[in-house]
Amino acid sequence: MPRPTAAQFSYGSATVVFSALALLLLFRTESGLGVAAVCTVAMALGLLVAMALPARAKVSRKPAAPPTAARTHRTIEDIEIAAAQRDRVGGHSLHR
């Protein structure tokens, strides 16, 4: 099971706190059983929000595919455009 991210912790915790406060104010419960029920519902909502956030994508450890002819084929126009862009770097913005 992947470890939760910082975003999952923070959104889940904020959901628990704010939903517990909102439910306690909404239902105005004074009994211990009511408070326990509100806290249980708040925890369930926090867990639901934390798990709904996307987790980090796993980095693949396999080597990159070797270049193919389709990916390495460059036209003369592509090379000329790249050279023109390289020559413009560091130049004044008014020069062409």
Secondary structure, 3 states (H helix, E strand, C coil): CCCCCHHHHHHHHHHHHHHHHHHHHHHCCCCHHHHHHHHHHHHHHHHHHHHHCCCCCCCCCCCCCCCCHHHHCCCHHHHHHHHHHHHHCCCCCCCC
